[in-house]
Amino acid sequence: SFPTRRSSDLPERLTPIRSRLPQTVRYQLMQTPDLARASSSLQHSPNNPDAWVQMGRALAARGVRDEPAACYRQALFFEAEHADALIALGLTLLRTAEVREAGRCFATVLAKNPDHPEALGGVAMVLERQGDLDGAWQVIQSSRRDVPIIAMAAASVGPRVGKTRAASKRVTRTLAAFPNTLALVFAHADLLHRLRKHSDAFAVYREANRLQGGTFDAQSHLASIDAHIASMGTFHTSIQPGPGAGRPVFIVGMPRSSTSLVEQILSCHPDIHANGEMEALRDIAVSLGGYPLPELSNSTLKDGRNRYLAALGPHGSRATDKMPNNVLHLGLAARLTPEARVIYVVRDARDAAMSCFRQPFGAGLPWANSLAGIAAWSTGVQRLMSHYQDALPLPIHTVHYEDLVSNPLPTIEALLGALALPFDSACLKPHEHRRIVATQSHAAVTEPMHTRSIGNSAPYTKWLAKYM
């Protein structure tokens, strides 16, 4: 669960990309056959755009965040209109909310081939992110080809325009031609859920999670959490922030607990800049030697602080970092940024667990592939936050999702008060904010706040009861 120093055997041709990978990831990547094949291809044909696309896809399948885009751009350096590279880059940019550039990628492909189904599917996804649901559905309907990207767009857009059954039929047809396409299997399960076929939906969710692969030892994870807590010691720091400091706001909690909604609400405030999910704190922990952290000199602490604040950017009086896994690193955050604030988002454990089980997180989060793993991760988060609330010198403000959506005004007033900021009514309408969310919660935050998701795990109680 925690980063440690390891060696790497990525090929020398990948040095620019290798240098940006966290060290644990570098070691683990080449233990997988898909990455070994991609590495071999690049060693033999370093100027082949197909080889770079292969590497990008292999990295993406392993949950690496930033490097796939670099691989696709390298492919485009060798062939500027390489369709596969443009499609892959466009889809990657959609996941990081770079919607305009994603649209340009798909448009470039369509300029040469107006009927290219993957590019049309990408355009539909762009239109969806921009709020043009009717336009997105028209693009989906304009293509007769049943390919995964079109079907995925249909699964996302269809229920939002009253076409759930039509979307389900398209996904089912596409799965017949492209079985075991992971994201599509999840989409199929989600449509069954929407159609209230809960037993069928759970069976498909379980199969989708099996297809994601990866292993997770729940007991070892909880033991590592306890060891991490025991190793923290005190949180003393030599750093003295200057007057007016206090910019970092760490938003933590279980994935799918509505950390994205909380950040979207805060991003509506004129004094807050939203950064989304940042890897900076984790990368600093790796560079310091992993956990347990060694003794850190004043100069090392200041260097780590400068690196983190540079990644956070100069925007606004406060800036958010919504990486859920920062819950593992708040002890380090207290030493580097003692002026920071922490927002802890809590949701009903079963609702959050089932929401995680329903998401295609991929190999990057192996704990999310089983209810046992999700329960262990949730317990670990609770143990860490209980310790932090007793021992961490950073102010921690807890937001309960159910309170937020049921009674938003006082909940948001208290949230802004915890950040020493005045209330702003724009925060009551996060769905009207033009900011596009990069996480899998992008669709949810475009709707007015509602209570429909409270208790949405109820149809799956008999499966969840064993674990929580």
SULCOR-V854904 format. One record per residue. N is the residue number from 1. RES is the residue in three letters. SS is DSSP state (hx for helix, st for strand, lp for the rest). OMEGA is omega in radians with two decimals (none if undefined). Layout:
n/res/ss/omega
N/RES/SS/OMEGA
N/RES/SS/OMEGA
This chain:
n/res/ss/omega
1/SER/lp/-3.03
2/PHE/lp/-3.10
3/PRO/lp/3.04
4/THR/st/3.14
5/ARG/lp/3.08
6/ARG/lp/3.07
7/SER/lp/-3.10
8/SER/lp/3.06
9/ASP/lp/3.01
10/LEU/lp/-3.10
11/PRO/lp/-3.09
12/GLU/hx/-3.12
13/ARG/hx/-3.11
14/LEU/hx/-3.08
15/THR/hx/3.14
16/PRO/hx/3.12
17/ILE/hx/-3.12
18/ARG/hx/-3.07
19/SER/lp/-3.12
20/ARG/lp/-3.14
21/LEU/lp/2.97
22/PRO/lp/-2.95
23/GLN/hx/3.10
24/THR/hx/-3.14
25/VAL/hx/-3.13
26/ARG/hx/-3.11
27/TYR/hx/-3.02
28/GLN/hx/-3.03
29/LEU/hx/-2.99
30/MET/lp/3.02
31/GLN/lp/-3.07
32/THR/lp/-3.07
33/PRO/hx/-3.08
34/ASP/hx/3.12
35/LEU/hx/3.08
36/ALA/hx/3.10
37/ARG/hx/3.14
38/ALA/hx/3.11
39/SER/hx/3.12
40/SER/hx/3.13
41/SER/hx/-3.12
42/LEU/hx/3.09
43/GLN/hx/-3.11
44/HIS/hx/-3.08
45/SER/lp/-3.05
46/PRO/lp/3.12
47/ASN/lp/-3.10
48/ASN/lp/-3.11
49/PRO/hx/3.12
50/ASP/hx/3.14
51/ALA/hx/3.12
52/TRP/hx/3.06
53/VAL/hx/3.11
54/GLN/hx/3.13
55/MET/hx/3.14
56/GLY/hx/3.14
57/ARG/hx/3.13
58/ALA/hx/3.09
59/LEU/hx/-3.14
60/ALA/hx/-3.14
61/ALA/hx/3.14
62/ARG/lp/3.05
63/GLY/lp/3.09
64/VAL/lp/-2.94
65/ARG/lp/-2.91
66/ASP/lp/-2.97
67/GLU/hx/3.08
68/PRO/hx/3.13
69/ALA/hx/3.11
70/ALA/hx/3.10
71/CYS/hx/-3.13
72/TYR/hx/3.10
73/ARG/hx/3.10
74/GLN/hx/3.07
75/ALA/hx/3.14
76/LEU/hx/3.04
77/PHE/hx/-3.14
78/PHE/hx/3.12
79/GLU/lp/-2.92
80/ALA/lp/-3.10
81/GLU/lp/3.12
82/HIS/lp/-2.98
83/ALA/hx/-3.11
84/ASP/hx/3.13
85/ALA/hx/3.13
86/LEU/hx/3.12
87/ILE/hx/-3.12
88/ALA/hx/3.11
89/LEU/hx/3.13
90/GLY/hx/3.13
91/LEU/hx/3.10
92/THR/hx/3.13
93/LEU/hx/3.06
94/LEU/hx/-3.12
95/ARG/hx/3.09
96/THR/lp/3.05
97/ALA/lp/3.06
98/GLU/lp/-2.89
99/VAL/hx/-3.09
100/ARG/hx/3.14
101/GLU/hx/3.07
102/ALA/hx/3.12
103/GLY/hx/3.12
104/ARG/hx/3.10
105/CYS/hx/-3.12
106/PHE/hx/3.14
107/ALA/hx/3.12
108/THR/hx/3.11
109/VAL/hx/-3.10
110/LEU/hx/3.11
111/ALA/hx/3.12
112/LYS/hx/-3.10
113/ASN/lp/-3.03
114/PRO/lp/-3.12
115/ASP/lp/-3.09
116/HIS/lp/-3.00
117/PRO/hx/3.14
118/GLU/hx/3.11
119/ALA/hx/3.08
120/LEU/hx/3.07
121/GLY/hx/3.09
122/GLY/hx/3.10
123/VAL/hx/3.10
124/ALA/hx/3.12
125/MET/hx/3.09
126/VAL/hx/3.13
127/LEU/hx/3.10
128/GLU/hx/3.13
129/ARG/hx/3.14
130/GLN/lp/3.07
131/GLY/lp/-3.13
132/ASP/lp/-3.05
133/LEU/hx/3.13
134/ASP/hx/3.09
135/GLY/hx/3.11
136/ALA/hx/-3.13
137/TRP/hx/3.09
138/GLN/hx/3.11
139/VAL/hx/3.12
140/ILE/hx/-3.11
141/GLN/hx/-3.11
142/SER/hx/-3.14
143/SER/lp/3.11
144/ARG/lp/-3.10
145/ARG/lp/3.09
146/ASP/lp/3.11
147/VAL/lp/-3.02
148/PRO/hx/-3.07
149/ILE/hx/3.10
150/ILE/hx/-3.12
151/ALA/hx/3.11
152/MET/hx/3.09
153/ALA/hx/3.12
154/ALA/hx/-3.13
155/ALA/hx/-3.13
156/SER/hx/-3.04
157/VAL/hx/-3.02
158/GLY/hx/-3.13
159/PRO/hx/-3.10
160/ARG/hx/3.07
161/VAL/hx/3.09
162/GLY/lp/-3.09
163/LYS/lp/-3.08
164/THR/hx/-3.12
165/ARG/hx/3.09
166/ALA/hx/3.10
167/ALA/hx/-3.14
168/SER/hx/3.11
169/LYS/hx/-3.13
170/ARG/hx/3.12
171/VAL/hx/3.14
172/THR/hx/3.10
173/ARG/hx/-3.08
174/THR/hx/3.11
175/LEU/hx/3.10
176/ALA/hx/-3.14
177/ALA/hx/-3.10
178/PHE/lp/-3.11
179/PRO/lp/3.09
180/ASN/lp/2.98
181/THR/lp/-2.86
182/LEU/hx/-3.08
183/ALA/hx/-3.13
184/LEU/hx/3.08
185/VAL/hx/3.06
186/PHE/hx/3.14
187/ALA/hx/3.10
188/HIS/hx/3.12
189/ALA/hx/-3.10
190/ASP/hx/3.11
191/LEU/hx/3.05
192/LEU/hx/3.08
193/HIS/hx/-3.13
194/ARG/hx/3.12
195/LEU/lp/3.08
196/ARG/lp/3.04
197/LYS/lp/-2.88
198/HIS/hx/3.11
199/SER/hx/3.09
200/ASP/hx/-3.12
201/ALA/hx/-3.11
202/PHE/hx/3.12
203/ALA/hx/-3.14
204/VAL/hx/3.06
205/TYR/hx/-3.13
206/ARG/hx/3.10
207/GLU/hx/3.11
208/ALA/hx/3.12
209/ASN/hx/3.06
210/ARG/hx/-3.14
211/LEU/hx/-3.13
212/GLN/hx/3.11
213/GLY/lp/-3.11
214/GLY/lp/3.11
215/THR/lp/-3.14
216/PHE/lp/3.13
217/ASP/lp/-3.04
218/ALA/hx/-3.11
219/GLN/hx/3.11
220/SER/hx/3.12
221/HIS/hx/-3.12
222/LEU/hx/3.08
223/ALA/hx/3.13
224/SER/hx/3.07
225/ILE/hx/-3.14
226/ASP/hx/3.11
227/ALA/hx/3.12
228/HIS/hx/3.11
229/ILE/hx/-3.11
230/ALA/hx/-3.07
231/SER/hx/-3.00
232/MET/lp/-3.10
233/GLY/lp/3.14
234/THR/lp/-3.08
235/PHE/lp/-3.09
236/HIS/lp/3.13
237/THR/lp/3.11
238/SER/lp/-3.04
239/ILE/lp/3.08
240/GLN/lp/-3.14
241/PRO/lp/3.14
242/GLY/lp/3.11
243/PRO/lp/3.12
244/GLY/lp/3.11
245/ALA/lp/3.13
246/GLY/lp/-3.02
247/ARG/lp/-3.00
248/PRO/st/3.04
249/VAL/st/3.14
250/PHE/st/3.10
251/ILE/st/-3.04
252/VAL/st/3.13
253/GLY/st/3.04
254/MET/lp/2.93
255/PRO/lp/-3.13
256/ARG/lp/3.07
257/SER/lp/-3.12
258/SER/lp/2.97
259/THR/hx/3.11
260/SER/hx/3.12
261/LEU/hx/3.13
262/VAL/hx/3.12
263/GLU/hx/3.12
264/GLN/hx/3.09
265/ILE/hx/-3.12
266/LEU/hx/-3.11
267/SER/hx/3.10
268/CYS/lp/-3.12
269/HIS/lp/-3.08
270/PRO/lp/-3.11
271/ASP/lp/-3.11
272/ILE/st/3.02
273/HIS/st/-3.12
274/ALA/st/-3.14
275/ASN/lp/-3.06
276/GLY/lp/-3.07
277/GLU/lp/-3.10
278/MET/lp/3.10
279/GLU/lp/-2.93
280/ALA/hx/-3.07
281/LEU/hx/3.10
282/ARG/hx/-3.12
283/ASP/hx/3.09
284/ILE/hx/3.10
285/ALA/hx/3.10
286/VAL/hx/-3.09
287/SER/hx/3.12
288/LEU/lp/3.08
289/GLY/lp/-3.12
290/GLY/st/-3.09
291/TYR/lp/-0.03
292/PRO/lp/-3.11
293/LEU/lp/3.04
294/PRO/lp/3.00
295/GLU/lp/-3.07
296/LEU/lp/3.13
297/SER/lp/3.09
298/ASN/hx/-3.11
299/SER/hx/3.11
300/THR/hx/3.11
301/LEU/hx/-3.12
302/LYS/hx/3.09
303/ASP/hx/3.09
304/GLY/hx/3.11
305/ARG/hx/-3.12
306/ASN/hx/3.12
307/ARG/hx/-3.11
308/TYR/hx/-3.11
309/LEU/hx/3.08
310/ALA/hx/3.10
311/ALA/hx/-3.12
312/LEU/hx/3.10
313/GLY/lp/-3.03
314/PRO/lp/-2.94
315/HIS/lp/2.90
316/GLY/lp/3.10
317/SER/lp/3.05
318/ARG/st/3.14
319/ALA/st/-3.07
320/THR/st/3.00
321/ASP/st/-2.98
322/LYS/lp/3.11
323/MET/lp/-3.11
324/PRO/hx/-3.11
325/ASN/hx/3.03
326/ASN/hx/3.06
327/VAL/hx/3.09
328/LEU/hx/-2.94
329/HIS/lp/-3.08
330/LEU/hx/3.05
331/GLY/hx/3.07
332/LEU/hx/3.13
333/ALA/hx/-3.14
334/ALA/hx/-3.13
335/ARG/hx/-3.11
336/LEU/hx/-3.06
337/THR/lp/-3.07
338/PRO/lp/3.11
339/GLU/lp/-3.03
340/ALA/lp/3.01
341/ARG/st/3.14
342/VAL/st/3.01
343/ILE/st/-3.12
344/TYR/st/-3.08
345/VAL/st/-3.08
346/VAL/st/3.09
347/ARG/lp/3.05
348/ASP/lp/-2.99
349/ALA/hx/-3.12
350/ARG/hx/3.10
351/ASP/hx/3.14
352/ALA/hx/-3.12
353/ALA/hx/-3.11
354/MET/hx/3.09
355/SER/hx/3.05
356/CYS/hx/-3.11
357/PHE/hx/-3.09
358/ARG/lp/-3.05
359/GLN/lp/3.06
360/PRO/lp/-3.12
361/PHE/lp/-3.14
362/GLY/lp/-3.04
363/ALA/hx/-3.10
364/GLY/hx/3.13
365/LEU/hx/-3.06
366/PRO/hx/3.12
367/TRP/hx/-3.08
368/ALA/hx/-3.07
369/ASN/hx/3.12
370/SER/lp/3.11
371/LEU/hx/3.10
372/ALA/hx/3.13
373/GLY/hx/3.12
374/ILE/hx/3.13
375/ALA/hx/3.13
376/ALA/hx/3.13
377/TRP/hx/3.12
378/SER/hx/3.11
379/THR/hx/3.12
380/GLY/hx/3.10
381/VAL/hx/-3.14
382/GLN/hx/3.13
383/ARG/hx/3.14
384/LEU/hx/-3.09
385/MET/hx/3.07
386/SER/hx/3.10
387/HIS/hx/-3.12
388/TYR/hx/-3.11
389/GLN/hx/3.09
390/ASP/hx/-2.92
391/ALA/hx/-3.02
392/LEU/lp/3.12
393/PRO/lp/3.12
394/LEU/lp/3.05
395/PRO/st/3.14
396/ILE/st/3.10
397/HIS/st/-3.11
398/THR/st/3.06
399/VAL/st/3.06
400/HIS/st/-3.09
401/TYR/hx/-3.09
402/GLU/hx/3.07
403/ASP/hx/-3.08
404/LEU/hx/-3.06
405/VAL/hx/-3.14
406/SER/hx/-3.06
407/ASN/lp/-2.94
408/PRO/hx/-3.02
409/LEU/hx/-3.12
410/PRO/hx/-3.14
411/THR/hx/3.14
412/ILE/hx/3.05
413/GLU/hx/3.13
414/ALA/hx/3.12
415/LEU/hx/3.13
416/LEU/hx/3.08
417/GLY/hx/3.11
418/ALA/hx/3.09
419/LEU/lp/3.14
420/ALA/lp/-3.13
421/LEU/lp/3.12
422/PRO/lp/3.10
423/PHE/lp/3.05
424/ASP/lp/-3.03
425/SER/hx/3.11
426/ALA/hx/-3.12
427/CYS/hx/3.09
428/LEU/hx/-3.09
429/LYS/lp/-3.09
430/PRO/hx/-3.14
431/HIS/hx/3.13
432/GLU/hx/-3.12
433/HIS/lp/-3.08
434/ARG/lp/3.12
435/ARG/lp/3.13
436/ILE/lp/-3.08
437/VAL/lp/-3.07
438/ALA/lp/-3.06
439/THR/lp/-3.13
440/GLN/lp/3.08
441/SER/lp/-3.01
442/HIS/lp/-3.11
443/ALA/lp/-3.06
444/ALA/hx/-3.07
445/VAL/hx/3.06
446/THR/hx/3.11
447/GLU/lp/3.00
448/PRO/lp/3.14
449/MET/lp/-3.10
450/HIS/lp/-3.11
451/THR/lp/-3.03
452/ARG/lp/-3.10
453/SER/lp/3.09
454/ILE/lp/3.14
455/GLY/lp/-3.08
456/ASN/lp/3.06
457/SER/lp/-3.03
458/ALA/hx/-3.13
459/PRO/hx/-3.07
460/TYR/hx/-3.05
461/THR/hx/-3.06
462/LYS/hx/3.08
463/TRP/hx/-3.11
464/LEU/hx/-2.99
465/ALA/lp/-3.12
466/LYS/lp/-2.98
467/TYR/lp/-3.09
468/MET/lp/none
